[in-house]
Amino acid sequence: MPIAPEKDLDPGLFSLSRTLNFHLELTDKCNAGCPMCGRTVEMDRCRPNFGKVRNIELSLDVIRRNFPPDFCRRVDTIDLCGGLGDPPAARECLEICQYFIDNGIKLILSSNGGLRSEDWWGKLGDIFSSNSSFVEFHIDGLADTNHLYRINTRFSKIMANARAFLDTGANGEWHFIPFKHNQHQLAEALSLSRKMGFRSFQVIDTIRFGPSKSFVYQMPDGSIRHLEPSSGDIVSLASGKNAPQQVTKAVDSQATQPISCKSANENRPYIVADGSVSACCWVEGSDDEKHMYSRAKLSHEEHNINRRLLQEILLEEPYRRIYPQAWEEGCNPVCIRKCGLMRRNTRTEL
């Protein structure tokens, strides 16, 4: 179906008259059992929570139908980052990446790097090296610590896969969450990343601890561990810089600012592995989202790219007027927390 005529491209939360970006979850499958992840039952040996995880994925056919070449020309970037899954776990991940890049789209793929073979990562590198696409490798430590958070992964395999990818000339970033148990390795990991050819090293200050200073979980062997946040200004200490660059600034304030919606600003819808379309990964599945669809007198089930075309969904309520009205009324707690109070992770580039 052709894209709607210009007179129908009414700016709401999303607009087809502006360049589009997407946050796309290819699958909810993952090899890891990260204790703070929403897919994990942290006190049951970090097994998957099958109340949330359905072992599903989007197919290449569904992608092609919803992202035809004429629509792809409106798209700048697609962030392949799962809320619950790791993109390489999708059976057609390579083919989907090839399709998007062949149609001129920049990809950002987020992964723990522990799945697939070196040959597979070399093929992904060949695809990504044809434009400015890159992979975020989420590696939280070295051989003796990474598996304490990235449970069920092997550091040696991750390193081999990363080298196979980087050796193609493709771009990669090393993303590191500092905890008390790995903060002493930040400088060494930074040095290793530079030797391997990563283009940047990002330190992520997670907000998942909330007000707590400890997070209890059970390892696969049954032992109990405590995650604790890092202490002190370890970034400056490791980098030798007094003022490292803040890539994403988090402000933890009680004073609510007017909501400046990240998804609206970036024209960046979120698509879940089951095909559902959502305003963003924070709102998806929340009471906020249910309330928005209730106000629209619509079923969210109809806003699914397995059933309807993406181009049509983005121009319908609640995305046209209902979300902006809710921001003005201050009745969306998730939007207030994330885009009013700006309670988000902080990333610092070294």
C-alpha distance (Angstrom), angle and dihedral (degrees) to the residues before:
residue distance angle dihedral
M1 . . .
P2 3.83 . .
I3 3.78 121.1 .
A4 3.79 113.9 -91.1
P5 3.82 116.4 -92.1
E6 3.77 118.0 -94.3
K7 3.81 94.5 -101.8
D8 3.84 88.3 62.7
L9 3.78 93.8 51.4
D10 3.80 92.2 95.7
P11 3.80 111.1 171.3
G12 3.79 110.4 -117.8
L13 3.78 124.9 136.6
F14 3.82 86.7 -41.5
S15 3.80 130.1 24.0
L16 3.80 132.4 -165.9
S17 3.80 90.4 -156.2
R18 3.82 91.5 68.6
T19 3.79 129.0 61.3
L20 3.79 109.1 -82.2
N21 3.78 130.4 -139.3
F22 3.80 125.8 -173.7
H23 3.77 139.5 -153.7
L24 3.80 103.1 -150.6
E25 3.80 129.0 -175.4
L26 3.80 108.3 -157.7
T27 3.81 95.4 -172.3
D28 3.79 143.9 -7.1
K29 3.82 90.4 -137.2
C30 3.80 118.2 110.9
N31 3.78 137.2 166.8
A32 3.81 94.3 -147.1
G33 3.78 132.2 78.9
C34 3.80 102.0 -153.7
P35 3.82 104.1 -179.0
M36 3.82 96.4 -138.5
C37 3.82 93.8 48.4
G38 3.79 118.5 108.8
R39 3.81 91.2 -125.6
T40 3.82 93.8 59.4
V41 3.81 132.2 87.2
E42 3.78 95.4 -147.6
M43 3.82 97.1 -166.1
D44 3.83 94.5 47.1
R45 3.82 99.1 68.2
C46 3.82 89.1 -75.8
R47 3.79 92.1 -73.4
P48 3.82 120.7 162.8
N49 3.77 118.1 -83.9
F50 3.79 101.2 -123.9
G51 3.76 89.9 -168.3
K52 3.81 84.1 74.7
V53 3.80 105.3 18.8
R54 3.81 115.4 76.6
N55 3.83 100.1 166.6
I56 3.79 92.6 -120.3
E57 3.79 134.7 146.4
L58 3.78 142.2 -177.2
S59 3.79 116.8 -104.5
L60 3.78 129.2 -133.5
D61 3.81 89.2 -118.0
V62 3.82 91.7 57.3
I63 3.82 90.4 47.1
R64 3.81 92.6 50.6
R65 3.80 92.5 48.0
N66 3.80 93.6 51.4
F67 3.80 97.7 35.9
P68 3.82 104.3 43.8
P69 3.82 115.6 172.1
D70 3.83 94.3 -97.5
F71 3.82 90.2 53.5
C72 3.81 91.9 44.4
R73 3.79 88.5 60.3
R74 3.81 87.5 67.5
V75 3.83 92.3 52.1
D76 3.80 123.1 88.0
T77 3.82 106.2 173.9
I78 3.81 137.4 9.4
D79 3.80 118.4 -163.6
L80 3.81 108.1 -151.0
C81 3.78 96.8 -159.1
G82 3.78 120.9 137.9
G83 3.76 124.8 -140.1
L84 3.79 86.8 -151.5
G85 3.80 106.8 2.1
D86 3.80 144.5 60.7
P87 3.84 112.6 -123.2
P88 3.85 97.0 -135.0
A89 3.81 87.6 61.6
A90 3.82 88.2 71.2
R91 3.81 110.0 96.5
E92 3.81 94.0 -136.3
C93 3.80 97.6 38.8
L94 3.82 94.1 121.3
E95 3.79 93.1 47.1
I96 3.80 92.9 47.8
C97 3.81 91.3 48.9
Q98 3.80 90.0 49.4
Y99 3.81 91.0 50.4
F100 3.79 94.3 50.9
I101 3.79 94.5 45.4
D102 3.81 92.2 45.8
N103 3.80 85.4 57.3
G104 3.81 93.4 53.7
I105 3.81 99.7 -100.8
K106 3.80 123.2 141.1
L107 3.81 113.4 -132.7
I108 3.79 131.1 -154.0
L109 3.80 109.7 -166.7
S110 3.80 118.7 -167.4
S111 3.81 117.9 -157.1
N112 3.79 144.6 149.9
G113 3.81 86.1 -130.8
G114 3.80 94.4 -133.2
L115 3.81 99.8 112.0
R116 3.79 130.5 78.4
S117 3.80 131.0 17.9
E118 3.78 133.1 -69.8
D119 3.81 87.7 -107.0
W120 3.81 90.6 55.5
W121 3.81 91.8 50.1
G122 3.80 90.0 47.7
K123 3.81 89.2 55.3
L124 3.81 90.5 48.7
G125 3.79 89.0 50.4
D126 3.80 91.2 52.5
I127 3.81 89.3 52.8
F128 3.81 94.6 45.5
S129 3.79 95.6 44.9
S130 3.81 90.2 66.4
N131 3.82 90.7 76.0
S132 3.81 139.6 3.0
S133 3.82 95.1 -69.4
F134 3.79 117.6 131.6
V135 3.80 144.2 -178.3
E136 3.79 125.6 -122.3
F137 3.81 106.6 -145.3
H138 3.80 108.4 -158.7
I139 3.80 103.7 -150.7
D140 3.80 116.0 160.6
G141 3.76 104.2 -168.6
L142 3.79 139.5 -27.5
A143 3.81 135.1 -69.5
D144 3.80 94.7 -59.0
T145 3.82 98.6 41.6
N146 3.82 113.9 26.0
H147 3.81 92.5 80.3
L148 3.81 91.4 55.2
Y149 3.79 88.3 76.3
R150 3.82 103.1 13.3
I151 3.79 88.9 56.5
N152 3.83 117.7 -164.3
T153 3.81 92.9 21.4
R154 3.82 126.6 113.5
F155 3.78 118.3 -138.4
S156 3.83 94.2 -150.2
K157 3.82 91.2 55.3
I158 3.80 92.1 46.9
M159 3.80 90.8 52.0
A160 3.81 92.2 48.5
N161 3.81 91.7 49.2
A162 3.81 92.4 46.7
R163 3.81 91.7 50.3
A164 3.81 91.3 49.8
F165 3.80 89.7 52.3
L166 3.81 96.5 44.2
D167 3.81 93.3 45.1
T168 3.81 88.9 67.8
G169 3.80 89.6 63.8
A170 3.80 92.8 -107.4
N171 3.80 119.6 141.3
G172 3.79 123.0 -105.5
E173 3.79 136.3 176.1
W174 3.80 126.5 -154.2
H175 3.82 111.0 -138.4
F176 3.81 115.2 -163.6
I177 3.82 127.8 -172.1
P178 3.82 107.9 -157.7
F179 3.79 117.7 -140.8
K180 3.77 129.4 169.2
H181 3.81 90.0 -97.5
N182 3.83 95.6 54.8
Q183 3.81 106.1 25.6
H184 3.81 91.8 99.5
Q185 3.83 88.7 62.6
L186 3.78 97.9 55.0
A187 3.81 95.5 99.4
E188 3.80 92.6 45.4
A189 3.81 92.0 48.8
L190 3.80 90.0 48.6
S191 3.80 90.5 52.0
L192 3.81 91.7 47.8
S193 3.80 91.5 49.7
R194 3.79 90.6 55.4
K195 3.80 92.8 48.2
M196 3.79 90.3 51.2
G197 3.79 93.5 50.2
F198 3.79 103.0 -108.8
R199 3.80 107.4 161.5
S200 3.82 93.6 -139.3
F201 3.79 143.8 2.0
Q202 3.81 118.4 -136.9
V203 3.80 123.7 -163.3
I204 3.82 112.0 -154.4
D205 3.77 118.2 -155.7
T206 3.80 100.0 -157.8
I207 3.80 121.5 -146.1
R208 3.81 92.9 -160.0
F209 3.78 92.8 103.7
G210 3.79 88.6 67.7
P211 3.81 111.6 -175.8
S212 3.82 90.7 -24.2
K213 3.79 122.7 95.5
S214 3.79 94.1 -154.8
F215 3.80 138.2 45.1
V216 3.81 117.8 -160.1
Y217 3.80 121.2 -150.5
Q218 3.79 141.8 158.5
M219 3.80 121.3 -117.8
P220 3.83 119.3 -137.4
D221 3.82 89.1 -101.3
G222 3.80 90.1 59.2
S223 3.80 96.9 -105.9
I224 3.80 119.1 135.5
R225 3.79 119.8 -125.3
H226 3.79 135.7 179.7
L227 3.78 123.1 -139.8
E228 3.78 112.2 -148.7
P229 3.81 127.8 -173.8
S230 3.77 120.3 -109.0
S231 3.77 118.2 -96.1
G232 3.79 133.3 -132.5
D233 3.77 129.0 -2.0
I234 3.79 95.2 -45.7
V235 3.80 93.4 158.6
S236 3.80 94.4 62.5
L237 3.79 90.6 41.8
A238 3.81 93.6 51.7
S239 3.80 96.9 41.7
G240 3.78 100.1 38.1
K241 3.80 88.2 -130.7
N242 3.76 125.0 127.0
A243 3.79 95.0 -155.2
P244 3.82 114.4 23.0
Q245 3.77 117.4 -167.5
Q246 3.81 114.5 -88.9
V247 3.79 106.7 -141.4
T248 3.80 97.2 179.9
K249 3.76 115.4 17.6
A250 3.80 119.2 -149.5
V251 3.77 120.0 -158.3
D252 3.80 116.9 -166.3
S253 3.76 100.8 -163.8
Q254 3.77 133.8 146.4
A255 3.81 91.0 -144.8
T256 3.80 107.5 93.5
Q257 3.78 114.0 -138.2
P258 3.80 123.7 -156.6
I259 3.79 107.1 -77.5
S260 3.78 111.9 -100.1
C261 3.80 100.4 -174.1
K262 3.80 112.0 -139.6
S263 3.81 91.9 -155.3
A264 3.81 92.5 51.3
N265 3.81 93.4 44.6
E266 3.80 92.3 50.1
N267 3.84 94.5 34.3
R268 3.80 85.1 -127.0
P269 3.82 119.4 153.6
Y270 3.79 121.6 -171.7
I271 3.81 122.0 -126.8
V272 3.81 118.4 -164.9
A273 3.81 125.2 -146.4
D274 3.81 90.5 -105.1
G275 3.81 89.3 57.8
S276 3.80 96.9 -103.4
V277 3.81 116.4 146.5
S278 3.79 116.9 -139.9
A279 3.79 139.9 172.6
C280 3.80 92.0 -113.8
C281 3.79 143.1 -29.3
W282 3.82 91.6 -95.7
V283 3.80 95.3 53.9
E284 3.81 95.4 39.5
G285 3.80 111.4 112.7
S286 3.81 93.4 1.8
D287 3.79 131.0 126.5
D288 3.81 86.1 -110.2
E289 3.79 90.5 62.7
K290 3.80 93.2 45.6
H291 3.81 89.2 51.2
M292 3.81 91.7 51.0
Y293 3.79 92.2 52.5
S294 3.79 90.7 45.4
R295 3.81 89.8 55.0
A296 3.79 88.9 48.8
K297 3.83 90.1 49.8
L298 3.79 88.0 -131.2
S299 3.77 136.0 123.5
H300 3.79 114.7 -119.0
E301 3.80 87.8 -144.7
E302 3.80 89.0 75.0
H303 3.80 91.2 58.8
N304 3.78 94.5 74.9
I305 3.80 125.5 118.5
N306 3.80 90.2 -140.0
R307 3.82 87.6 65.6
R308 3.80 107.1 24.1
L309 3.77 136.4 29.1
L310 3.79 115.3 -95.5
Q311 3.81 92.1 -132.7
E312 3.80 90.9 61.1
I313 3.80 95.9 44.1
L314 3.81 94.8 54.2
L315 3.81 92.3 57.8
E316 3.80 95.9 51.7
E317 3.79 133.9 83.2
P318 2.95 138.4 -51.5
Y319 3.82 85.0 36.9
R320 3.82 98.2 54.5
R321 3.81 104.1 56.7
I322 3.80 111.9 -22.6
Y323 3.81 99.1 74.9
P324 3.85 94.2 48.0
Q325 3.82 89.9 47.1
A326 3.81 90.5 51.6
W327 3.80 91.0 52.3
E328 3.79 91.1 53.6
E329 3.80 89.8 49.3
G330 3.81 92.4 47.2
C331 3.80 92.8 -131.7
N332 3.82 100.8 129.3
P333 3.84 108.6 86.5
V334 3.83 94.6 -173.3
C335 3.81 92.2 49.9
I336 3.80 90.1 47.7
R337 3.79 92.3 50.2
K338 3.81 97.1 45.1
C339 3.81 104.3 31.5
G340 3.80 100.6 20.4
L341 3.79 103.8 39.8
M342 3.84 89.7 23.5
R343 3.79 94.4 -136.4
R344 3.77 98.0 171.8
N345 3.78 138.3 128.7
T346 3.80 116.2 -80.1
R347 3.80 119.8 -130.2
T348 3.78 121.8 -161.8
E349 3.79 119.8 -169.9
L350 3.80 117.8 -143.1
